[in-house]
């Protein structure tokens, strides 16, 4: 074997030194491999389900873990063959560690379905309160969908954002239904189903949440759908103007 080949493959070295070297880099490789577990888990879940919540997987952390794993495998192969590991294998592990230390500190949006469902409900609740105030002050609410949609977009919380398999953000929507118990078609998590009576004196809202990556109506402890209702009551005093919705 030529000198060039020896440098590429790694020459022989004492067994103890090779063992220590492999142990050190095994410990180093555990950093990116362990830190990227949540990223890989989120990637697998997102690709296997129609919808997901939270920030997309951090690509550089995924790449760093792959690079570190390749370097580690090459180090172990060299150890098993009784040869010194090539320099690039050690550098690959170090690159994976460096990437994790740099990009692993970036804040990540919570990837929790229960938390997202609470955010969906809170967003719809803000719309509900705004329209209840308008109902009592004007004795009616808009029958058309556009004002409700504008309110939902203004009230929608950042932690209620939903993404599809391509990690594209799914917009918040208000879908009109003809009866209080009717279901909208082609719904997605975060949708609000709106029923308004023709005279605008009563309305109800139902919220679509997320259950194992699929849209599902939010339900209470009894298993019944959560319904936010509004009904004009002339016996009540005129409501105070509602506070403006904050972004």
LOKOLZA-131733 format. One line per 5 residues: their letters; for each residue x, y, z of C-alpha. Coordinates in steps of 0.001 Angstrom, whole numbers, plus 524288, in hexadecimal, padded with zeros to 5 digits. Layout:
LOKOLZA-131733
a	X:Y:Z | ...
//
This chain:
LOKOLZA-131733
xxxxx	80000:80000:80000 | 80529:80D9A:7FC7E | 8076F:8188D:80603 | 7FBD7:81FE3:8004F | 7F302:81437:8029A
xxxxx	7F7DD:81300:81090 | 7F49B:8212A:81338 | 7E6EF:81F72:80D7F | 7E3C7:81311:814F3 | 7EB26:8161E:82163
xxxxx	7F73C:80EFE:825CE | 7F8E3:805CF:83126 | 7FA02:80ACF:83F0F | 7FA12:804CA:84CA6 | 7ED54:7FE1D:85046
xxxxx	7EBE5:805D4:85CD8 | 7ED6C:812BD:855D6 | 7E350:80ED7:84B9D | 7D9E9:80AA9:85658 | 7DB4A:81780:85D9F
xxxxx	7D997:81F19:85103 | 7CD3D:81792:84D95 | 7C7CD:8195C:85B55 | 7C9F1:827F9:85B22 | 7C381:829BB:84DEE
xxxxx	7B87C:82091:85185 | 7B566:8299F:85CE7 | 7B653:83575:85404 | 7AD78:82F64:849C8 | 7A339:82CF3:8543F
xxxxx	7A119:83BB4:854F3 | 79B90:83DCD:84739 | 7952E:8306A:846D2 | 78E01:832AC:85392 | 78A7C:840D1:850C0
xxxxx	784B6:83D7D:8436F | 77B9A:832D8:84867 | 77027:83C3A:849E6 | 772C0:841AE:83C45 | 77294:8342E:8361E
xxxxx	7667A:8305A:83DCA | 75F5C:83C99:83951 | 76399:83A50:82B3E | 75E83:82C4D:82B47 | 751AD:8302E:831BB
xxxxx	74FA5:83B93:8287D | 751F5:83361:81C52 | 748F8:8288B:82106 | 73D83:83175:824BB | 735CB:83B92:81D12
xxxxx	73889:846D0:8267E | 7422B:84AB7:83107 | 74485:8561A:83A22 | 7507D:85D77:83E6A | 75CEA:86104:83773
xxxxx	761D7:85865:82C4C | 76D6B:84F94:82F3B | 77A4C:856E1:82FC8 | 78108:85245:82378 | 78EBC:855A8:827D8
xxxxx	78D27:84D95:83424 | 78867:8420B:82C0D | 793DF:84385:822C9 | 79D3F:844E9:82E2B | 79874:8384F:83456
xxxxx	799FC:83102:82771 | 7A7BF:8363F:8258A | 7AB60:83296:83373 | 7A583:824FC:831D6 | 7AD2F:82296:8255A
xxxxx	7B9B7:826E3:82BE1 | 7B708:81E70:837BD | 7B438:81262:82F9E | 7C0ED:81453:8283E | 7C842:815A0:83520
xxxxx	7C268:808ED:83A39 | 7C579:801E1:82D88 | 7D38D:80644:82E81 | 7D3FE:801A9:83CAC | 7CE9F:7F45B:83901
xxxxx	7D889:7F30A:82DFB | 7E3C8:7F697:836D9 | 7E6DD:802E4:82F43 | 7E791:8112E:832BE | 7DB81:818B6:82EB8
xxxxx	7DCC3:82258:8236E | 7DD3F:830A6:826FE | 7D095:833CA:81FE6 | 7C8E6:82AB6:828CF | 7CD3D:8320F:834EB
xxxxx	7CA7E:83F0F:82E4D | 7BCD5:83A5F:82A9B | 7B999:83786:838CE | 7BEFB:844B3:83D06 | 7B70E:84B81:83266
xxxxx	7AAA8:844F7:83755 | 7AD94:8495B:84537 | 7B063:85749:840CD | 7A3BD:857E0:8390E | 79BFB:85354:844CB
xxxxx	7A23A:85D3C:84DD1 | 79F54:8683A:84438 | 791C8:864C1:83F2F | 78CDC:85CFB:84ACE | 78B6F:86982:85288
xxxxx	78169:86F3D:8493A | 773D5:8701E:84F81 | 769DC:866BB:849DE | 75B1B:86856:849E3 | 75460:85E5F:85293
xxxxx	75070:8522B:84B18 | 744F2:84E53:85380 | 73765:84AF0:84E8F | 730B4:84DC4:85BA5 | 7373B:85B02:85C46
xxxxx	73338:85DEC:84E40 | 72534:859E9:8513D | 724C8:86350:85CAA | 729FB:86DF1:853AC | 71F6D:86AD5:84987
xxxxx	71509:86C07:853FC | 71AB2:87890:8597B | 71AFD:87EB0:84BF7 | 70CD4:87AEA:8495B | 70907:87FB1:856DB
xxxxx	70E2A:88D34:853DC | 705E7:88D98:84784 | 6FA4E:888BF:84F67 | 6FB8C:89363:859AD | 6FD26:89DDF:84F5B
xxxxx	6F0DB:8998F:84844 | 6E8FD:897F4:854CF | 6EBFD:8A61F:857E9 | 6E7F5:8AA25:84A40 | 6DB87:8A210:84B48
xxxxx	6D736:8A8C6:857BD | 6DAB7:8B65C:852FA | 6D51A:8B549:84536 | 6CB21:8AA52:8470C | 6D169:8A2A8:83BFC
xxxxx	6DE22:89D57:836D7 | 6E2E1:89C8E:828CB | 6DCC4:89195:8210A | 6E7AC:89176:81704 | 6F45A:88A54:81A17
xxxxx	6FE49:894F4:816F1 | 6FD63:89CAA:823CF | 6FEB0:89025:82BA1 | 70A75:88C2F:8238C | 710F0:89950:825CF
xxxxx	70ECE:89823:83478 | 71450:88A5F:834E1 | 7207B:88E64:82D70 | 7227A:89989:83702 | 72018:890EE:842E0
xxxxx	72788:884EC:83E3F | 732B8:881A9:8475E | 74043:87E7E:8428F | 74069:87192:849EC | 7342E:86D59:84287
xxxxx	73B34:86CA8:8357A | 73996:85FCE:82E50 | 7420B:85A56:8236D | 73FD7:84FF5:8192A | 74926:8450D:81548
xxxxx	7512A:84EBF:80D6B | 75230:85756:8198F | 74A65:8620E:812F7 | 74247:86A2A:81C52 | 7339D:8678A:81BCA
xxxxx	72BC0:87435:81CE7 | 720F9:8764C:826CC | 71363:8754A:820BF | 70549:877BF:8244E | 6FC4C:86E38:81D53
xxxxx	6EDC2:87113:81CBC | 6E448:865D0:81F39 | 6D5B5:865D7:81CBD | 6D143:85FEE:829A3 | 6D723:85FD6:8375A
xxxxx	6DA58:85152:83673 | 6DF2B:850F5:82867 | 6ED3B:84D8A:8251A | 6F5A9:8552A:81B9F | 6FCB3:84DFE:810BF
xxxxx	70B60:84D4B:80EB4 | 70E49:852C4:81C00 | 71BB4:85470:8220D | 72043:85677:83016 | 71DC9:86453:83491
xxxxx	7115F:865FD:82C9D | 705B0:86C41:8333A | 6F840:8678A:82EF5 | 6EEAE:872D4:82F33 | 6DFF2:87256:82F8A
xxxxx	6D890:87F3C:82F04 | 6C9D0:8802A:82EA9 | 6C45F:8875B:822BE | 6C071:892FC:82B3B | 6CDCD:89389:831D0
xxxxx	6C877:892D3:83FBE | 6CEC4:885F8:8433D | 6DB3B:87EEB:83FC2 | 6E3AD:8737C:843D3 | 6F1F3:87010:841ED
xxxxx	6F843:862B7:8421B | 706EC:86108:8418D | 70E99:856C7:83A18 | 71A75:85209:8416B | 7254B:84852:83F25
xxxxx	72537:83A13:84348 | 730A0:83162:83F69 | 73386:839FE:833C0 | 72589:83A62:82EC8 | 71A8F:8445A:82FEE
xxxxx	7107C:841B2:83A8C | 70663:84A20:84154 | 70A6A:84EA4:84EBC | 70252:847D4:85932 | 6FFE1:849FF:86799
xxxxx	701AA:84055:872AE | 6F4AC:839CE:86F7B | 6F89B:8374F:8616D | 6EF6A:84185:85BD7 | 6F45D:84BA4:85215
xxxxx	6F849:858A2:857ED | 6EE6F:862C4:8532A | 6EFDA:87166:8550E | 6E270:877A2:8539C | 6DD10:88548:852B4
xxxxx	6CED1:88964:853EF | 6C965:89721:8543E | 6C290:899F8:86113 | 6BB21:8A6F0:8613C | 6B9B6:8A625:8700E
xxxxx	6C846:8A7A1:87219 | 6CE29:8B548:8730F | 6D5C6:8B9F0:8675E | 6E346:8B400:86774 | 6EF4D:8BC48:8690A
xxxxx	6F70D:8BD9F:85C7B | 7003D:8B1E9:85C31 | 70E9F:8B471:85DBE | 7160F:8B3DB:850EB | 71C43:8A6E0:84DBE
xx	72AD6:8A6AE:84FE9 | 733AA:89FE9:8461C
//
